[in-house]
Amino acid sequence: MLRVALLTSARSWRGSGTSLANIARGLAERGHTVQLLATTPAVTEGFAAQGLPVRELPIRDTGLAEARILVRALRELQSDVLLAEKPRDLRLGALASLVRRFALVYRHNVGEASPPSDPIVRLAYRRVALTVFLTRAAEAQACAVAPFMVRPPRRVIYEALDVGRFRPDEAGGRAFRERHGLGDRPFLLAVGALEREKRYDWLLDALTRFGAHGPPLLVCGEGGFAGLMRDQAARRGLTVRLLGFLPPDELAAAYNAATCLVHACAVETFGLAIAEAMACGRPVVAVGGAALPEVLGDTGVLTPDDPEQFVLALAELLADPPRRVALGNAARARAVKLFALDRMGREYAEALEAAAS
């Protein structure tokens, strides 16, 4: 069995933390020893709250001193594999691998328009034993713009979620509506960190086209863009509620209560919120781009990056309850087939075992 360290320098608890937690559990269920390594208190607390073994490293930069800190941790853990989650983690892992022998695996999960390709990352890639891409779209993009990323062995492993927790639940949806005084009226749900790259400003601009009688928007997530969102919604006369971070069970209830999920970010490496909504049997309207066509397939509505067309497609869906039900049922079936936890755990175990050997 392997000793696996999972390193993330994420600054806040976001979807990547949830994903690493799922990977850690999947590997542990298959007999591997797992240790999560974080570099910020918020992420450390997120893993600890889920009962996972986590150590916080005093790393704020990428240099020899920080690499020595990582080497000491890996030596104490006797790690056979280091799974690096950010470009910074990759650079640190590459430096550490010059001192201590282990298999360096890079999980390409950055919400950017293109893969990292700076000279330091190119140099670090000489130490990479395996690259994991979250979608075939991400793999194809790397082939086109950063071919050094596909020279080591590589695998595509989809994200996963608990399809038992995120499932159709009519009673849970009704209870959520009652708690928030929503009644039976339609409402839209958006889920994701309140940061600029999620393009909430674009989404609010698009929803303005509904006029004064458009459906309210509820947003689940935290981040530095919250104040700007409130100001923009007030200026445009939109009904927008920011619910903050919701625990998984309450988030599942929010999905089940929503008329549909809306998503404006066009550079997702996967789109975990999309998959969670699908698992709850909710229809999705999203700007098509990056991984989203691969994740949604034909079980949702993808639009061009145009506010007019986005709102037109959304209005048509809101006016067609049977179509919403059909899309939701198809989305649930696709999520169960492609994004179940046991599938991801098995595939990561196979991939890391091959890299270590």
N, C-alpha and C positions, 0 to 999 in steps of 0.2 A: 504494500500500500504506500501511497505517496504522502509526503508532507508538503502542503501547498500554502503559499502565502499570496494573498490578494491585496495589492497596493493601490490606493486611490488618493490623489491629492485634491479631490473635489472640495470646494469651499463651503458648500451647503448641502443639506439632505435633499436629493432630487431623485428622479427616476433611476439614475445610475446606481445610487445606493441600494434601492430596492432590487435592482437586477443583480448586483454583486451578492446581496444577501441570499437571493434565490440560488445563485451558483454555489455559494458556500454550503447551503443546505443540501443541494443535490450531490455535491462531492462527498459530504459527510455521510449521507445515506448509503453511499457506495463504499464506505469503509476508509476513505481518505481522511487524514488529519488536516484541518483547515484553520488558518489564522488570518484574520483581516487586519490590515495595517492602514491606518488613517493618519492624516496630517492636520486635521482641524477638529476642534471640540464638537461642532455641530454634527459632523459625520460620525465621529466616535460615539456620540450619544445615540445617534440613529441606529447604529449596529447593536449597541448595548441594550437598547430598548427592545430589540427583537431577540434578546437572549443569545447573541452570537459572540464568540471569542474575538475581541478586538484590542489592539494596542495602538496608542497614539504616539507617533514619532515626531520629534521636534524638528521637522523639515519644512523650510519655507522657501528654499531655492534649489537650484541644481548645481552642485559643485562637489569637490572632493570631500569636504567636511560632511555634507549631507549623505554622500555615498558611503562614507565610513559608518554613519549611523545605521544605514540600511544593512550594510554588511554585518554589523554586530547583531542586529535583530535576526537576520537570516541564519547566522551561525548558531545563535541560541535556539532557534526553532528547528535547526537541522533541515531547512527547507530544500526539497528537491526541485520545486517549480516555483517561479514567481510570475504571477499573472498581473501585468501592468495595465492600468485602465486609462491613463492620460498620457499625452506626449511627454510631459515632465517625468511621469513614472517610468516611461520607457527609457529616457535618458539616464535616470538614476539607476535603473536596473542594469543597463548596459555597463555603466561604470562599475557597479558592484560585481558584475560577472567577471571582471578582469581580476578580481581578488579571490572570489569564492565561486566554486563551480555549481551551477544549477541551470535548469532549462528556463530561458526567458521567453515568455509568451506575451504577445501584445494583443489586447482586445480593442479593436478600432471602434471607439465609441465617442466621437467628438461631434458636437453639433455645429459643424462648420460647413461652408460651401464646398470645401475640397480637403483631401487628406493633408496631414502635415508633411512638408517636403523641404524644410530648412536643412542646411548642411550638417548640423549636429544630429538631427534625426536620421539622416542618411547614413552617417557614420555609426550611430547606435544600432542601426538595423543589421549590421554585420554580426551582432551578438544574438539576434532573434532566432529562436528555434521554430516558432509557429506564429502565424497571424490568424486571429479569429475575426471574421467580418460578421456583422449582424444581419446583413442582407446580401443578396446577389447584386443588387444595385450598387452597394458600397464597394463590393469587390470589383465590379466593372469600372467604377470611377477610379479606383486606385490603379487598375491596369492602364487606364488612359493617361492619368496625370502624375502618378507616383509609382512607376513600375517596380522600383526597388522593393516596395511593400509586398509584392506577390512572388518574389524570388524564393523566400523560404517556403516550406510547406504551409498551406493555408486551408482553412475550413470556413464554411458559412454555417453559423449556428444562430437560429432565431432566438429572440428574447422569449421569455415565458412568464406566465402568471398563474395564480391559483384559480383554476376554472371552477373549483368548488365554492370558493368565496365570491368570486366575480361570476355571477350566474343570474339568469332571469329570476326576479323576486318581486312579484306584484305587491305583496303585502309590505315589503320593505320600502318600495317606492312610495306607496300611499302614506306610510308613516313619516317619511322624509317630507313629503308635501305638507302634511299636517304640522310638523314641527316648524316649518318655515312659512306657514300661512299662504301656500301657493294655490290651494283649491284644486280645481280641475283644469285650469287654463294652461295652454302650452307654454313651455319655457325652454330656453336653450342652455346647454351646459358647455363650459370650456374648462379643461383641466391641464395644468402645467405651470411651471415656475413663472412668476410675474417678472419676466426679464424681456429686454428689447428683442432678442432673437425669436421670441415666440410670436411677435407681430400682433400684439393685442391692439395697437393703434390702428393697424390695417383692418382688423376685425371690427372695431368700433366704428370706423369710417364706413365700412360696408353696411353694417346694421342700421346706420342712419337712414339708409334708403327705404327702410320700412315705414318711416314717419313716426308720428306720435303714438300710434297704436300697435307698434311692433311687439313681439314677444320679449319678456325680460330675459336677461342673460345672467346666469350664476357662474361664478368663476372659483374654482378650487385650486389653491396654490398660494405660495408666498414668494416675495422677492422685492427688489428695489423699484420696480415699475408701478407699485400699487398706487402711490400718490398721483402719478401722472394719469393712470387709468381713471381714478375718481374724478379728476379735473376734466379730462376729456369727455367722460360720460355726462357730467353736469353741463358742460358747454353745449353738448349735442342733444340734450334732453332725453338721454337713454336711461332706462331702468337697468342698472347693473349692481349686483351684489357680490362683494368679495368675501368669500367664506373662509379664506385662509387654508391652512393645511388640514386635511381631514384624515383621520385614521382609516385603515382599509375597509372596515365594515361600514362606516358612515359614507365613505367614498362609493362603495358598491351600491348603497341605498340611493345616493345622488344620481348615479348612472341610471338606475331603474326608475327613478322619478322623472328623469328628463324626457322631453319629447324627442330630442336628438342631440348629438354631440357636434359641436362646431370646432374647426381647427384651421388656423391660418398659417402656421409655420410650414414653409416649403423646403426646409433643409434638414428634416429629421433623419437621423441615422436608423431609427426604427419607428418610434412613435408608440410608447408603451400605453399612453392614455387611449389611443385608438384601439389597441388590442383589448384593453380592459372594457371599454364600451362595447366592443364586439362580443366579448364573452358574456356581457349582461344582456345581449340581445337588443342593443340600441342601434338605430341607424346613425350613420356618420356623414356629415358634409364637410369636406376638407379641400384645401388647395392642393392639387396634385403636384407632387415633386419628390425628388430623392427616393426614399424607401416606401412612401405611402401607397403607391399603386401596387407594390408587391405585397404589402401587409393587408390592405383592404380587398384586393382582388376585385370581383364584381359585386361585393356585398355592401358597398356604400356608394356615395356620390362624390366624385372627384371633379373639380372645376379648374379652369385656367386661373392664372394669377390676375384676376380682374374682379373688382368689387361688384360691378353690375351683374356679371354672370354668376358670381357666388350667391348673391341675394336672390336672383331669379331661380336658381336651382333649389335654394333653401325654401323659398316661398312655394314652389311646386311640391316639394316633399311635405311641407307642413299641411298642405291642402289635400293630401292623399293618404289617409290613414291605412288603407290596405297595403299600399306600397311600403309604408314604414314597417308594418308587421312582417312583410315578406323579406325585406332587407335585414331586419333584426334577426329573424330566424336563420337566414343564410349566414349572417355574421357570426352567430353563436356556433353554428356547426363548423365554420372555418377556424374559429379560435380554438375550439376543443381539438380539432385535428392537428393544427400546426403549432400551437403555442402553449401546450400543457407542460407543467413543471417536470414531470418524469422524463419527458423527451429531452428537455434541455440538460437536465442533470446527467443523463446517460451519455449524451453527445459530448459534453465537456469532460466527463471522466475518460471517455475513449480518446479524445484529442490530447489531453494532458498526459495520459499514460503513454501515448505514442511519442509525444515530444520528449518526455523524460527518458525514454529508452533509446 
